[in-house]
């Protein structure tokens, strides 16, 4: 594509927003263009106008485009060093909270591996599981359907300790399903981070890993503010390893683990 394609790109972006509600303006332009190019190649077209015509003729292409725009690569206990650090540093502090629900938000939960990993982490520390409430949100409807089912292929557990898999999942056909007691504490809902606020703040922990890197700086700062506003004093925010808080929120949260990008909101 060349500069001559710019009007077509703008028209395509507006149509995606209008039809699917996907906030294309919040994405880094190079990321957005790269993801759209994947679907253009799949349809053997070379201009944005041609791809727009494909979308008009085949509405189901919008879902395929949404899948490309929200690429989800995740596993249970992905990056084991983070989960070990949460077990050591964060979970014990959360269990010290007086007798009220412990509220957790997995923002950008993809197909659910992250919030269920959190549930397994709490369960494995032997606290009263009925105190845990985990809100799992994402914009991708297909991923959310998988999260609601809580059933995953064996490959999703390649980084999970065998004793955890045995204790907290059961065989289901050729897959394994998260046990009912853990599925019961995870509430899966659709939420567009760029335009909506979470349902149940304040939270004691917010986990949002490798989501912010796809947004431009203005949207990143807006989301950092959203997370800080949604976090209870004394609560923790967990980001991806290449994500760092910027803007005014930097003065509101303290970094307690630079390597694992764990922040704390002072009391």
HUURMO-V174079 format. One record per residue. N is the residue number from 1. SS is DSSP state (2 for helix, 1 for strand, 0 for the rest). OMEGA is omega in whole degrees, 0 to 359 (999 if undefined). Layout:
n=N ss=SS omega=OMEGA
n=N ss=SS omega=OMEGA
//
This chain:
n=1 ss=0 omega=180
n=2 ss=0 omega=178
n=3 ss=2 omega=180
n=4 ss=2 omega=180
n=5 ss=2 omega=186
n=6 ss=2 omega=177
n=7 ss=2 omega=178
n=8 ss=2 omega=178
n=9 ss=2 omega=180
n=10 ss=2 omega=179
n=11 ss=2 omega=179
n=12 ss=2 omega=180
n=13 ss=2 omega=179
n=14 ss=2 omega=181
n=15 ss=2 omega=179
n=16 ss=2 omega=179
n=17 ss=2 omega=183
n=18 ss=2 omega=187
n=19 ss=2 omega=187
n=20 ss=2 omega=182
n=21 ss=0 omega=182
n=22 ss=0 omega=187
n=23 ss=0 omega=184
n=24 ss=2 omega=184
n=25 ss=2 omega=181
n=26 ss=2 omega=183
n=27 ss=1 omega=171
n=28 ss=0 omega=185
n=29 ss=2 omega=182
n=30 ss=2 omega=177
n=31 ss=2 omega=181
n=32 ss=2 omega=181
n=33 ss=2 omega=181
n=34 ss=2 omega=181
n=35 ss=2 omega=177
n=36 ss=2 omega=181
n=37 ss=2 omega=177
n=38 ss=2 omega=181
n=39 ss=2 omega=176
n=40 ss=2 omega=178
n=41 ss=2 omega=180
n=42 ss=2 omega=180
n=43 ss=0 omega=177
n=44 ss=0 omega=174
n=45 ss=0 omega=191
n=46 ss=0 omega=177
n=47 ss=0 omega=179
n=48 ss=2 omega=178
n=49 ss=2 omega=179
n=50 ss=2 omega=180
n=51 ss=2 omega=176
n=52 ss=2 omega=178
n=53 ss=2 omega=176
n=54 ss=2 omega=180
n=55 ss=2 omega=180
n=56 ss=2 omega=183
n=57 ss=2 omega=184
n=58 ss=0 omega=182
n=59 ss=0 omega=180
n=60 ss=0 omega=176
n=61 ss=2 omega=177
n=62 ss=2 omega=179
n=63 ss=2 omega=178
n=64 ss=2 omega=177
n=65 ss=2 omega=178
n=66 ss=2 omega=177
n=67 ss=2 omega=180
n=68 ss=2 omega=181
n=69 ss=2 omega=182
n=70 ss=0 omega=180
n=71 ss=0 omega=185
n=72 ss=0 omega=176
n=73 ss=0 omega=184
n=74 ss=0 omega=176
n=75 ss=0 omega=171
n=76 ss=0 omega=178
n=77 ss=0 omega=176
n=78 ss=0 omega=188
n=79 ss=0 omega=186
n=80 ss=2 omega=181
n=81 ss=2 omega=177
n=82 ss=2 omega=184
n=83 ss=2 omega=175
n=84 ss=2 omega=180
n=85 ss=2 omega=177
n=86 ss=2 omega=178
n=87 ss=2 omega=184
n=88 ss=2 omega=190
n=89 ss=2 omega=192
n=90 ss=2 omega=185
n=91 ss=2 omega=178
n=92 ss=2 omega=179
n=93 ss=2 omega=180
n=94 ss=2 omega=179
n=95 ss=2 omega=178
n=96 ss=0 omega=181
n=97 ss=0 omega=179
n=98 ss=0 omega=189
n=99 ss=0 omega=172
n=100 ss=0 omega=178
n=101 ss=0 omega=173
n=102 ss=1 omega=189
n=103 ss=1 omega=181
n=104 ss=1 omega=177
n=105 ss=1 omega=171
n=106 ss=1 omega=186
n=107 ss=1 omega=187
n=108 ss=0 omega=190
n=109 ss=0 omega=182
n=110 ss=0 omega=184
n=111 ss=0 omega=168
n=112 ss=0 omega=182
n=113 ss=2 omega=181
n=114 ss=2 omega=180
n=115 ss=2 omega=178
n=116 ss=2 omega=173
n=117 ss=2 omega=176
n=118 ss=2 omega=179
n=119 ss=2 omega=178
n=120 ss=2 omega=179
n=121 ss=2 omega=177
n=122 ss=2 omega=182
n=123 ss=2 omega=184
n=124 ss=2 omega=176
n=125 ss=0 omega=168
n=126 ss=0 omega=174
n=127 ss=0 omega=179
n=128 ss=0 omega=189
n=129 ss=2 omega=181
n=130 ss=2 omega=176
n=131 ss=2 omega=187
n=132 ss=1 omega=174
n=133 ss=1 omega=181
n=134 ss=1 omega=173
n=135 ss=1 omega=179
n=136 ss=1 omega=184
n=137 ss=1 omega=176
n=138 ss=1 omega=179
n=139 ss=0 omega=186
n=140 ss=0 omega=185
n=141 ss=2 omega=180
n=142 ss=2 omega=178
n=143 ss=2 omega=181
n=144 ss=2 omega=177
n=145 ss=2 omega=177
n=146 ss=2 omega=180
n=147 ss=2 omega=180
n=148 ss=2 omega=179
n=149 ss=2 omega=179
n=150 ss=0 omega=182
n=151 ss=1 omega=190
n=152 ss=1 omega=176
n=153 ss=1 omega=181
n=154 ss=2 omega=182
n=155 ss=2 omega=180
n=156 ss=2 omega=184
n=157 ss=2 omega=185
n=158 ss=0 omega=178
n=159 ss=0 omega=183
n=160 ss=0 omega=176
n=161 ss=0 omega=185
n=162 ss=2 omega=181
n=163 ss=2 omega=177
n=164 ss=2 omega=178
n=165 ss=2 omega=182
n=166 ss=2 omega=185
n=167 ss=2 omega=193
n=168 ss=2 omega=173
n=169 ss=1 omega=177
n=170 ss=1 omega=179
n=171 ss=1 omega=176
n=172 ss=1 omega=187
n=173 ss=0 omega=180
n=174 ss=0 omega=181
n=175 ss=1 omega=173
n=176 ss=1 omega=182
n=177 ss=1 omega=175
n=178 ss=1 omega=184
n=179 ss=0 omega=188
n=180 ss=2 omega=183
n=181 ss=2 omega=176
n=182 ss=2 omega=176
n=183 ss=2 omega=183
n=184 ss=0 omega=182
n=185 ss=0 omega=179
n=186 ss=1 omega=179
n=187 ss=1 omega=186
n=188 ss=1 omega=181
n=189 ss=1 omega=176
n=190 ss=1 omega=177
n=191 ss=0 omega=176
n=192 ss=0 omega=183
n=193 ss=0 omega=185
n=194 ss=0 omega=186
n=195 ss=0 omega=186
n=196 ss=0 omega=178
n=197 ss=0 omega=180
n=198 ss=0 omega=187
n=199 ss=0 omega=195
n=200 ss=0 omega=176
n=201 ss=0 omega=1
n=202 ss=0 omega=181
n=203 ss=1 omega=176
n=204 ss=1 omega=173
n=205 ss=1 omega=174
n=206 ss=1 omega=178
n=207 ss=1 omega=178
n=208 ss=1 omega=187
n=209 ss=0 omega=173
n=210 ss=0 omega=174
n=211 ss=0 omega=186
n=212 ss=2 omega=183
n=213 ss=2 omega=182
n=214 ss=2 omega=183
n=215 ss=1 omega=176
n=216 ss=0 omega=188
n=217 ss=2 omega=180
n=218 ss=2 omega=179
n=219 ss=2 omega=177
n=220 ss=2 omega=180
n=221 ss=2 omega=177
n=222 ss=2 omega=181
n=223 ss=2 omega=175
n=224 ss=2 omega=178
n=225 ss=2 omega=178
n=226 ss=2 omega=181
n=227 ss=2 omega=180
n=228 ss=2 omega=178
n=229 ss=2 omega=185
n=230 ss=2 omega=185
n=231 ss=1 omega=177
n=232 ss=1 omega=172
n=233 ss=1 omega=186
n=234 ss=1 omega=181
n=235 ss=1 omega=185
n=236 ss=1 omega=174
n=237 ss=1 omega=181
n=238 ss=1 omega=179
n=239 ss=1 omega=174
n=240 ss=0 omega=187
n=241 ss=0 omega=180
n=242 ss=0 omega=182
n=243 ss=0 omega=181
n=244 ss=0 omega=180
n=245 ss=0 omega=178
n=246 ss=0 omega=178
n=247 ss=2 omega=185
n=248 ss=2 omega=183
n=249 ss=2 omega=180
n=250 ss=2 omega=180
n=251 ss=2 omega=185
n=252 ss=0 omega=184
n=253 ss=1 omega=178
n=254 ss=1 omega=176
n=255 ss=1 omega=180
n=256 ss=1 omega=174
n=257 ss=1 omega=184
n=258 ss=0 omega=184
n=259 ss=0 omega=183
n=260 ss=0 omega=177
n=261 ss=0 omega=176
n=262 ss=1 omega=181
n=263 ss=1 omega=181
n=264 ss=1 omega=176
n=265 ss=1 omega=183
n=266 ss=0 omega=179
n=267 ss=0 omega=999
//
